[in-house]
Amino acid sequence: MLYGVSVRPVHWLSLLRVLALVALATSVALFIDYTSASSGFCSPGSGCSAVRQQAGRVLGVPVPAFGILGFGGLLALTLLPNLELRRKLVPAAALGGGLIAVVLLAYQGLKIGQFCLLCVVVDVSAVLAAICGLLYARGERQARESEPQKRSKRAPPTPKELVKVWAWVALTLLAVAAPVLWADVRPRPPVPPAVAALYQPGKINIVEFADFECPFCRMLHGRLKALIAHYPGKVNFVRLNMPLDRHEHARGAARAAICAEHQKRGDAMADRLFEAEDLTSEANRRAAAEIGLDLAAFDRCLADPETDRRIDAEAKILRDAGFQGLPTTYVGGREIVGAQPEEVFRDAFEQTLRGEDHRGLPGPAFVGLLGALVLVVVGAGRERRGRRSEQRGGSGRREQES
């Protein structure tokens, strides 16, 4: 009894399934963020970013992948047709998941010092599911102990499900599909005003934040340059500097690029810097001479404090927007993080040309549609005990009348 209401094992099992569905859907959302070109569920610069950077992978595998496998497996165990096996495995699996969740919560708080909100949702759901698993096991044990002695040799009765098995399977598929669909249909966050100020009407606007020593920036450079060449006269490209402190020669290379830009040779210098194995100041000066710069003006620009102030101002734009990694590229209304495949950028180019880069389904509308679909599945899958009882009662009355 719970607050005067009779709670049977099937109730605890159903609640465990709901919690596992929540954790599964959230794990899928985290996996998308961990593997996609831009963040869709976690806010940039939040605790999610810190957890992702410091503990996002185990043996090269994104941590959310283990959550997807674990909670998907737990849901599969709760639907086993072998009831004896279900009663043994479900509590053990749920308890194991709950203990792992406690360890992960402690790691976030004590080791990282920040919490990922979505990770907390997953871990708390796992802990609550473990409690439900233990209560389910206790309820099953009490029910079996209360069976009359004359039934002790019979197989235990098959428990009634609150919702049919096919409905739980449908809800599981929906939990996996919903985050994937939302990642595709969600409205994109607005482009930072400082970036949008660089856009030109009627163009495919591209603003790239890069570090000339960053291997991924170097990887993207040739790929992006070749793609832009396929859209002659249609692209407005701006490169902004984001030299990372851990790259010894990145700031010097950024200075060289800015000073070459002052002499209308910024693209030529950028090509040299991205391809060069040596980014020391001497090598950069040789590159400046090779592309025909006025070296006296180049040297004055390098020494000018205004050059460093410009670098800091450009880097601040991305930091204020929520720095996630390099390269970070804005294509129209879309933010792309990392050296993504050419297909990702080509798709962004085409969406911008069609004016579709800002479209999306509002969050409340998506939640409403998802909620309606859940209600339809649950309503169609509910066990109709009342109707069956009435039918049995009607049959009994007819037998008595006869």
C-alpha positions in Angstrom: 0.0 0.0 0.0 1.2 3.5 -0.9 -0.9 6.3 0.5 -3.9 4.0 0.6 -3.3 2.8 -2.9 -2.5 -0.8 -3.7 0.9 -0.8 -5.6 1.6 -4.1 -7.3 4.9 -5.3 -8.8 3.6 -4.4 -12.3 3.3 -0.7 -11.2 7.0 -0.6 -10.1 8.0 -2.4 -13.3 6.1 0.1 -15.4 7.6 3.1 -13.6 11.0 1.5 -14.1 10.3 1.3 -17.9 9.2 5.0 -18.0 12.5 6.1 -16.2 14.5 3.9 -18.6 12.7 5.6 -21.5 13.6 9.0 -20.2 17.2 8.0 -19.7 17.4 6.4 -23.2 16.0 9.5 -24.9 18.4 11.8 -23.0 21.3 9.5 -23.8 20.4 9.7 -27.5 20.3 13.5 -27.3 23.7 13.5 -25.6 25.1 11.2 -28.3 23.9 13.6 -31.0 25.7 16.5 -29.3 28.9 14.5 -28.8 29.1 13.5 -32.4 27.4 16.3 -34.5 28.7 19.4 -36.0 27.1 21.7 -33.5 25.4 21.6 -30.1 21.7 21.0 -30.3 20.7 20.1 -26.7 23.4 21.5 -24.4 24.1 25.2 -24.1 27.6 26.2 -25.3 29.9 27.0 -22.3 27.6 25.1 -19.9 28.5 22.3 -17.6 27.7 19.9 -20.4 30.6 21.3 -22.4 33.0 20.8 -19.5 31.9 17.3 -18.9 32.1 16.5 -22.6 35.7 17.8 -22.8 37.0 16.1 -19.7 35.1 12.8 -19.7 33.2 12.6 -22.9 34.8 9.4 -24.2 35.9 6.0 -22.9 38.3 4.1 -25.1 37.4 6.4 -27.9 33.7 5.7 -27.6 31.3 8.6 -26.6 30.0 7.9 -23.1 26.3 8.4 -24.2 26.7 5.3 -26.4 27.1 3.2 -23.3 23.9 4.8 -21.9 22.0 4.0 -25.1 23.1 0.3 -24.9 22.5 0.1 -21.2 19.0 1.5 -21.0 18.0 -0.1 -24.3 19.1 -3.4 -22.8 17.3 -2.8 -19.5 14.1 -2.1 -21.4 14.6 -5.3 -23.4 15.0 -7.3 -20.1 11.7 -5.8 -18.7 9.9 -7.2 -21.8 11.2 -10.7 -21.6 8.5 -13.3 -22.0 10.2 -15.6 -19.6 8.9 -14.2 -16.3 11.3 -16.1 -14.1 14.2 -14.8 -16.0 12.7 -11.3 -16.0 12.3 -11.3 -12.2 16.0 -12.3 -11.8 17.6 -10.1 -14.3 15.7 -6.8 -14.2 16.4 -5.9 -10.5 20.1 -6.8 -10.9 20.5 -4.8 -14.1 18.7 -1.8 -12.7 20.7 -1.9 -9.5 24.0 -2.1 -11.5 22.9 0.9 -13.6 22.0 2.8 -10.5 25.4 2.2 -8.9 27.2 3.4 -12.1 25.0 6.5 -12.1 26.0 7.3 -8.5 29.7 7.0 -9.5 29.2 9.3 -12.5 27.4 11.9 -10.5 30.2 11.9 -7.9 32.8 12.2 -10.6 31.1 15.2 -12.1 30.8 16.9 -8.7 34.1 16.0 -7.2 36.5 15.6 -10.1 35.1 18.0 -12.8 33.4 20.5 -10.5 30.5 21.0 -12.9 27.4 19.1 -13.7 25.9 18.4 -17.2 22.2 18.9 -16.9 21.4 16.1 -19.4 23.8 13.8 -17.7 22.2 14.5 -14.4 18.8 13.6 -15.9 20.2 10.3 -17.1 21.9 9.5 -13.8 19.0 10.4 -11.6 16.7 8.4 -13.8 19.0 5.4 -13.4 19.1 5.8 -9.6 15.3 5.9 -9.4 15.0 3.0 -11.8 17.3 1.0 -9.5 14.9 1.8 -6.6 12.0 0.7 -8.7 13.8 -2.5 -9.6 14.3 -3.3 -5.9 10.7 -2.6 -5.1 9.6 -4.7 -8.0 11.7 -7.6 -6.8 10.3 -7.2 -3.2 6.7 -7.0 -4.5 7.2 -10.2 -6.6 8.7 -12.0 -3.6 5.8 -11.0 -1.3 3.2 -12.0 -3.9 4.7 -15.4 -4.3 5.0 -15.9 -0.6 1.3 -15.0 -0.1 0.2 -17.7 -2.7 -1.9 -20.4 -1.0 0.0 -23.7 -0.3 -2.2 -25.6 -2.7 -1.0 -23.5 -5.5 2.7 -23.8 -4.6 3.3 -26.4 -7.3 1.7 -24.4 -10.0 3.5 -22.0 -12.3 3.0 -18.4 -11.0 0.2 -16.6 -12.8 1.1 -14.3 -15.6 0.9 -10.7 -14.3 -1.3 -8.3 -16.2 0.5 -5.4 -17.9 -0.7 -1.9 -17.5 0.3 -1.3 -21.1 0.7 -4.0 -23.8 4.2 -5.1 -24.8 3.9 -3.8 -28.3 3.1 -0.3 -26.9 6.3 -0.4 -24.8 8.2 -1.3 -27.9 6.7 1.6 -29.8 7.5 4.0 -26.9 11.1 2.8 -27.0 11.4 3.5 -30.7 9.8 6.9 -30.1 12.3 7.7 -27.3 15.1 7.0 -29.8 13.6 8.8 -32.7 12.4 12.0 -30.9 15.9 13.4 -30.2 17.1 12.5 -33.7 14.0 14.3 -35.3 14.4 17.3 -33.0 18.1 17.7 -34.1 16.8 18.0 -37.7 13.7 20.2 -37.2 14.7 22.5 -34.3 15.1 26.2 -35.0 18.7 27.2 -35.2 20.1 29.6 -32.5 20.6 33.1 -33.8 24.0 34.0 -35.3 26.0 36.2 -32.9 25.4 39.9 -33.8 29.1 40.5 -34.4 29.1 37.7 -36.9 25.9 38.7 -38.6 27.3 42.2 -39.0 29.8 40.8 -41.4 27.2 39.2 -43.7 26.3 40.6 -47.1 22.7 40.4 -48.5 22.1 37.9 -51.2 25.3 35.9 -50.6 26.3 32.6 -49.0 27.9 34.2 -45.9 30.7 32.2 -44.3 32.5 33.4 -41.2 35.3 31.0 -40.0 37.1 31.2 -36.7 40.5 29.5 -37.1 43.9 28.9 -35.6 46.7 28.5 -38.2 48.4 25.9 -36.0 45.2 23.9 -35.3 45.4 20.5 -37.2 41.6 20.5 -37.8 41.7 24.0 -39.1 44.4 23.0 -41.5 42.4 20.0 -42.6 39.3 22.1 -43.3 41.1 24.9 -45.2 41.6 23.1 -48.5 38.3 21.4 -48.3 36.4 24.6 -47.7 38.4 26.5 -50.3 37.6 23.9 -53.0 33.9 24.0 -52.1 33.8 27.8 -52.3 35.3 27.6 -55.8 32.1 25.8 -57.0 30.0 28.9 -56.1 31.8 31.7 -58.0 30.5 35.2 -57.1 28.0 33.8 -54.6 30.1 33.6 -51.4 31.1 36.2 -48.9 33.9 34.6 -46.9 35.4 36.2 -43.7 38.1 34.6 -41.6 38.5 35.6 -38.0 41.3 34.7 -35.7 41.1 32.4 -32.6 44.7 31.5 -31.7 44.8 29.0 -28.8 47.2 29.6 -26.0 48.5 26.0 -26.2 49.7 26.6 -29.8 53.1 28.3 -29.5 53.1 30.0 -32.9 49.3 30.5 -33.5 49.3 34.2 -32.4 52.3 35.1 -34.5 50.7 33.5 -37.5 47.4 35.4 -36.8 49.4 38.6 -36.7 51.1 37.8 -40.1 47.7 37.0 -41.6 46.2 40.4 -40.5 49.2 42.3 -41.7 49.1 40.6 -45.1 45.3 41.5 -45.2 46.2 45.2 -44.7 48.1 44.9 -48.0 45.3 43.0 -49.8 47.1 39.7 -49.7 45.3 38.1 -46.8 44.1 35.0 -48.7 47.5 34.3 -50.2 49.2 34.5 -46.7 46.5 32.3 -45.2 47.2 29.6 -47.8 50.9 29.8 -46.9 50.3 29.7 -43.2 47.8 26.7 -43.3 50.3 24.7 -45.5 53.5 25.7 -43.7 55.3 23.3 -41.4 57.2 26.2 -39.9 55.2 29.1 -38.3 58.0 30.9 -36.6 58.3 34.7 -37.1 61.2 34.2 -39.5 59.3 31.7 -41.6 56.3 34.0 -41.7 58.4 36.9 -42.8 59.9 34.8 -45.6 56.4 33.9 -46.7 55.5 37.6 -46.7 58.4 38.4 -49.0 57.4 35.5 -51.4 53.9 36.8 -51.9 55.2 40.3 -52.6 54.4 42.2 -49.4 56.1 45.5 -48.4 58.3 44.1 -45.6 58.8 47.4 -43.8 55.0 47.9 -43.6 54.6 44.3 -42.6 57.1 44.7 -39.7 55.4 47.8 -38.5 52.1 46.1 -38.5 53.4 43.1 -36.5 54.7 45.4 -33.8 51.6 47.6 -33.7 49.5 46.8 -30.5 46.4 47.4 -32.5 47.1 44.1 -34.3 46.9 42.1 -31.0 43.8 44.1 -30.0 42.1 43.0 -33.2 43.0 39.4 -32.5 41.6 39.6 -29.0 38.4 41.2 -30.2 37.8 38.5 -32.8 38.5 35.7 -30.3 36.1 37.3 -27.9 33.2 37.1 -30.3 33.5 33.3 -30.3 34.1 33.0 -26.6 31.0 35.1 -25.9 29.0 32.9 -28.2 30.1 29.8 -26.4 33.3 28.4 -27.7 33.1 24.7 -28.3 36.1 23.9 -30.6 38.0 24.8 -33.7 37.4 25.4 -36.5 34.0 27.1 -35.8 32.3 28.1 -39.0 29.1 30.1 -39.5 27.3 29.4 -42.8 24.3 31.6 -43.0 22.2 30.7 -40.0 24.1 27.5 -39.2 27.0 27.0 -36.9 29.4 24.1 -37.7 32.0 23.0 -35.3 35.0 21.0 -36.4 36.5 19.8 -39.7 33.2 18.3 -40.8 33.0 16.4 -44.1 32.4 18.3 -47.3 28.8 17.1 -47.5 28.0 18.9 -44.2 29.2 22.2 -45.7 27.7 21.6 -49.1 24.3 21.0 -47.5 24.7 24.2 -45.5 25.6 26.1 -48.7 22.5 24.8 -50.5 20.2 25.5 -47.5 21.5 29.1 -47.4 20.9 29.5 -51.1 17.3 28.3 -50.7 16.8 30.5 -47.6 16.1 27.4 -45.5 18.9 27.9 -43.0 16.8 29.7 -40.4 13.7 27.5 -40.6 12.6 25.1 -37.9 9.7 23.8 -35.9 9.0 25.7 -32.6 9.8 23.7 -29.5 6.3 23.8 -28.0 4.8 22.5 -31.3 7.3 19.6 -31.3 6.6 18.7 -27.7 2.9 18.9 -28.3 3.1 16.6 -31.3 5.3 14.2 -29.4 3.0 14.2 -26.4 0.0 13.5 -28.6 1.7 10.6 -30.2 2.6 9.2 -26.7 -1.0 9.5 -25.6 -2.2 7.7 -28.7 0.3 4.8 -28.2 -0.5 4.5 -24.5 -4.3 4.7 -25.1 -4.2 2.1 -27.8 -2.0 -0.2 -25.7 -3.8 -0.1 -22.4 -5.2 -3.3 -21.0 -9.0 -3.1 -20.9 -9.7 -4.9 -17.6 -13.0 -3.2 -16.9 -14.6 -4.3 -20.1 -13.4 -7.8 -19.7 -14.7 -7.9 -16.1 -18.1 -6.7 -17.3 -18.1 -9.4 -19.9 -17.3 -12.1 -17.4 -20.0 -10.7 -15.0 -22.6 -10.7 -17.7 -21.8 -14.3 -18.6 -22.1 -15.3 -14.9 -25.5 -13.6 -14.7 -26.8 -15.3 -17.9 -25.7 -18.7 -16.4 -27.6 -18.0 -13.2 -30.7 -17.0 -15.1 -30.6 -20.1 -17.2 
